[in-house]
């Protein structure tokens, strides 16, 4: 398992970084659309859409929504705001879940609709960031990775208090605290090192990072909830040792809209 995880990471990371850094915004939009479409197909599994015709209809709607959003790149702040607010619902569902499925999540069609919304807006936010500057995307990757890594090792060493035992028993509040501490340290270092941040307020940047990290944790928990309801361990098998694409980007789905909106606001305030 570890060997597969490392090999997949060695292959995938350069591909992703190469796309973020090397592609024009237009080509990046196409490449990321393909990547997110694979994730959308996995969402049909988590939504328990078992009939192939229904899954294909889901993908058709997905393609139409993505095409519509691509025409709105010049009118994006309200879309990102909506995408951020939508995550209040999954937060509520995770909080109330206790072996009893929230009513909304008993409907495959409603879960499918939720998937189209959150995936398409996350794709939209990712491409807005790329248009602003590709370094904003790299910063987000580093922050999410730091939070996940610090939370994992802190949770393993000192974790005792379950965060959401009915959803993901291994995650603890101690892990969350470790993740937050780690990501604040990385955020402080990035503020010193990155020219993109030097004209902005350190306090505002740290606040953005904290809220983004909270949303990233929520995205991870929500995907765990969907997998528990669907009775599956992973969202797919496309990434050996890691599971599916959704298993790798669940934290990004929830954090991207707010992060992109915050970066827009920081740039606007900074002149």
C-alpha positions as CSV (number, residue, x, y, z in Angstrom):
1,X,0.0,0.0,0.0
2,X,2.7,2.5,1.0
3,X,4.7,1.6,-2.2
4,X,1.6,2.3,-4.3
5,X,0.9,5.6,-2.6
6,X,4.5,6.8,-3.1
7,X,4.6,5.8,-6.7
8,X,1.3,7.4,-7.5
9,X,2.4,10.6,-5.7
10,X,5.7,10.6,-7.6
11,X,3.8,10.5,-10.9
12,X,0.9,12.7,-10.0
13,X,2.6,15.6,-8.2
14,X,4.8,16.7,-11.2
15,X,1.9,16.4,-13.6
16,X,-0.3,18.6,-11.4
17,X,2.4,21.2,-10.8
18,X,3.4,21.2,-14.4
19,X,-0.2,21.9,-15.4
20,X,-0.6,24.7,-12.8
21,X,2.7,26.4,-13.7
22,X,3.2,25.6,-17.3
23,X,-0.3,25.9,-18.9
24,X,-2.0,29.0,-20.1
25,X,-5.2,29.8,-18.2
26,X,-7.3,28.6,-21.2
27,X,-5.5,25.3,-21.5
28,X,-5.5,24.9,-17.7
29,X,-9.3,25.3,-17.7
30,X,-9.5,22.4,-20.2
31,X,-7.1,20.2,-18.3
32,X,-8.8,20.8,-14.9
33,X,-12.2,20.2,-16.5
34,X,-11.1,16.7,-17.5
35,X,-9.7,16.1,-14.1
36,X,-12.9,17.3,-12.4
37,X,-15.0,15.3,-14.8
38,X,-13.4,12.1,-13.5
39,X,-14.2,13.3,-10.0
40,X,-17.8,13.9,-11.1
41,X,-18.1,10.4,-12.3
42,X,-16.9,9.1,-8.9
43,X,-19.5,11.3,-7.3
44,X,-22.2,9.3,-9.1
45,X,-21.0,6.3,-7.2
46,X,-21.1,8.1,-3.8
47,X,-24.6,9.4,-4.8
48,X,-25.6,5.8,-5.3
49,X,-26.7,6.4,-8.9
50,X,-26.5,2.8,-10.0
51,X,-28.3,2.9,-13.4
52,X,-25.8,3.7,-16.2
53,X,-28.3,5.8,-18.0
54,X,-28.8,8.0,-14.9
55,X,-25.1,8.3,-14.5
56,X,-24.7,9.4,-18.1
57,X,-27.5,12.0,-17.7
58,X,-25.6,13.3,-14.6
59,X,-22.5,13.7,-16.7
60,X,-24.4,15.5,-19.4
61,X,-25.8,18.0,-16.9
62,X,-22.3,18.4,-15.4
63,X,-20.9,19.3,-18.8
64,X,-23.6,21.8,-19.4
65,X,-23.1,23.5,-16.0
66,X,-19.3,23.6,-16.6
67,X,-19.8,25.1,-20.0
68,X,-22.2,27.7,-18.6
69,X,-19.7,28.7,-15.8
70,X,-16.9,29.0,-18.3
71,X,-18.9,31.9,-19.8
72,X,-19.0,33.7,-16.5
73,X,-15.4,34.2,-15.7
74,X,-15.9,37.9,-15.7
75,X,-18.7,37.8,-13.1
76,X,-17.4,35.6,-10.4
77,X,-17.5,37.1,-6.9
78,X,-21.1,36.2,-6.3
79,X,-20.6,32.7,-7.6
80,X,-17.7,32.2,-5.2
81,X,-19.8,33.7,-2.3
82,X,-22.6,31.2,-3.1
83,X,-20.1,28.4,-3.3
84,X,-18.8,29.3,0.1
85,X,-22.2,29.5,1.8
86,X,-23.4,26.2,0.3
87,X,-20.9,24.5,2.6
88,X,-22.9,25.4,5.6
89,X,-25.3,22.6,4.7
90,X,-22.7,19.8,4.7
91,X,-21.4,21.2,8.0
92,X,-24.8,20.8,9.5
93,X,-25.2,17.3,8.1
94,X,-21.9,16.2,9.6
95,X,-22.9,17.6,13.0
96,X,-26.3,15.9,13.1
97,X,-25.2,12.6,11.7
98,X,-25.3,9.8,14.3
99,X,-25.9,6.6,12.4
100,X,-29.1,8.2,11.0
101,X,-28.8,9.6,7.6
102,X,-29.9,13.3,7.1
103,X,-33.1,13.3,5.0
104,X,-31.5,15.2,2.2
105,X,-28.8,12.6,1.8
106,X,-31.3,9.7,1.4
107,X,-32.1,10.9,-2.1
108,X,-29.6,9.9,-4.8
109,X,-30.8,12.7,-7.1
110,X,-30.3,15.4,-4.5
111,X,-26.9,14.1,-3.6
112,X,-26.1,14.2,-7.4
113,X,-27.3,17.7,-7.6
114,X,-25.2,18.7,-4.6
115,X,-22.2,17.1,-6.3
116,X,-22.7,19.1,-9.5
117,X,-22.9,22.3,-7.6
118,X,-19.9,21.9,-5.3
119,X,-17.6,20.3,-8.0
120,X,-18.4,22.9,-10.7
121,X,-17.9,25.9,-8.3
122,X,-14.7,24.4,-7.0
123,X,-13.5,24.0,-10.6
124,X,-14.6,27.6,-11.3
125,X,-12.7,28.9,-8.2
126,X,-9.6,27.0,-9.2
127,X,-9.5,28.6,-12.6
128,X,-10.2,32.1,-11.2
129,X,-7.1,31.6,-9.0
130,X,-5.1,30.6,-12.0
131,X,-6.2,33.7,-13.9
132,X,-5.2,35.9,-10.8
133,X,-1.8,34.1,-10.5
134,X,-0.8,30.4,-10.5
135,X,1.2,30.9,-7.3
136,X,-2.1,31.3,-5.3
137,X,-2.9,27.7,-6.3
138,X,0.5,26.5,-5.1
139,X,0.0,28.3,-1.8
140,X,-3.3,26.6,-1.3
141,X,-1.9,23.2,-2.1
142,X,0.9,23.8,0.4
143,X,-1.5,25.0,3.1
144,X,-3.9,22.0,2.7
145,X,-1.0,19.6,2.7
146,X,0.5,21.1,5.8
147,X,-2.8,21.0,7.6
148,X,-3.4,17.3,6.6
149,X,0.1,16.2,7.6
150,X,0.2,18.0,10.9
151,X,-3.3,16.8,11.8
152,X,-2.4,13.2,11.0
153,X,0.8,13.1,13.1
154,X,-0.6,15.1,16.0
155,X,-3.7,12.9,16.0
156,X,-1.7,9.7,16.0
157,X,0.5,11.0,18.8
158,X,-2.0,12.7,21.1
159,X,-5.4,12.2,19.7
160,X,-8.0,11.2,22.3
161,X,-11.1,13.3,21.7
162,X,-13.1,12.2,18.6
163,X,-14.0,15.0,16.2
164,X,-17.0,13.3,14.5
165,X,-17.0,9.7,15.7
166,X,-20.0,8.6,13.7
167,X,-18.5,10.0,10.5
168,X,-14.8,9.5,10.8
169,X,-13.7,7.8,14.1
170,X,-10.0,8.3,13.6
171,X,-10.1,12.1,13.4
172,X,-9.7,14.0,16.7
173,X,-9.8,17.5,18.1
174,X,-6.2,17.2,19.0
175,X,-5.4,16.4,15.4
176,X,-7.4,19.5,14.3
177,X,-5.4,21.7,16.8
178,X,-2.2,20.3,15.4
179,X,-3.3,20.9,11.9
180,X,-4.3,24.5,12.7
181,X,-0.9,25.1,14.5
182,X,1.0,23.7,11.6
183,X,-0.9,25.6,8.9
184,X,-0.4,28.9,10.8
185,X,3.3,28.3,10.9
186,X,3.4,27.6,7.2
187,X,1.2,30.6,6.5
188,X,3.6,32.8,8.4
189,X,6.5,31.5,6.5
190,X,4.7,31.9,3.2
191,X,3.9,35.5,4.1
192,X,7.6,36.2,4.5
193,X,8.7,34.3,1.4
194,X,6.0,35.1,-1.1
195,X,6.0,38.4,-3.0
196,X,2.3,38.0,-3.6
197,X,1.6,38.6,0.1
198,X,4.0,41.3,1.1
199,X,1.6,44.1,0.4
200,X,-1.2,42.6,2.5
201,X,-1.9,42.4,6.2
202,X,-0.5,39.4,8.0
203,X,-3.5,39.3,10.3
204,X,-5.9,39.1,7.4
205,X,-3.9,36.5,5.7
206,X,-3.8,34.3,8.9
207,X,-7.5,34.7,9.3
208,X,-8.1,33.6,5.6
209,X,-5.8,30.6,6.2
210,X,-7.6,29.6,9.4
211,X,-11.1,29.7,7.8
212,X,-9.8,28.0,4.7
213,X,-8.4,25.2,6.8
214,X,-11.7,24.8,8.7
215,X,-13.5,24.4,5.4
216,X,-10.9,21.9,4.2
217,X,-11.5,19.8,7.3
218,X,-15.3,20.0,6.6
219,X,-14.8,18.8,3.0
220,X,-12.9,15.8,4.2
221,X,-15.6,15.0,6.8
222,X,-18.4,15.4,4.3
223,X,-16.8,13.0,1.8
224,X,-16.3,10.5,4.6
225,X,-20.0,10.9,5.4
226,X,-21.0,10.2,1.8
227,X,-18.8,7.2,1.7
228,X,-20.2,5.8,5.0
229,X,-23.8,6.3,3.6
230,X,-22.8,4.6,0.3
231,X,-21.0,1.8,2.1
232,X,-17.7,2.2,0.3
233,X,-14.2,2.7,1.5
234,X,-12.9,4.9,-1.3
235,X,-14.6,7.0,-3.9
236,X,-12.8,5.1,-6.7
237,X,-9.7,3.2,-7.8
238,X,-8.1,5.6,-10.3
239,X,-5.2,6.5,-7.9
240,X,-3.5,3.3,-6.6
241,X,-2.8,3.5,-2.9
242,X,-4.9,6.7,-2.6
243,X,-8.4,5.5,-3.8
244,X,-10.2,7.9,-6.1
245,X,-9.8,11.5,-7.2
246,X,-12.4,12.7,-4.7
247,X,-10.4,11.1,-1.9
248,X,-7.5,13.5,-2.8
249,X,-9.4,16.7,-3.5
250,X,-12.2,16.5,-0.9
251,X,-10.5,19.2,1.2
252,X,-10.0,21.4,-1.9
253,X,-13.7,21.2,-3.0
254,X,-14.8,22.9,0.2
255,X,-12.0,25.4,0.6
256,X,-11.5,26.6,-3.0
257,X,-14.5,29.0,-3.3
258,X,-13.8,30.8,0.0
259,X,-10.1,30.9,-0.6
260,X,-10.5,32.3,-4.1
261,X,-13.0,34.9,-2.9
262,X,-10.7,35.9,-0.1
263,X,-7.7,36.3,-2.4
264,X,-9.8,38.5,-4.7
265,X,-10.7,40.6,-1.7
266,X,-7.1,40.8,-0.5
267,X,-5.9,41.9,-3.9
268,X,-8.7,44.5,-4.2
269,X,-7.9,45.9,-0.7
270,X,-4.2,45.9,-1.3
271,X,-4.6,47.8,-4.5
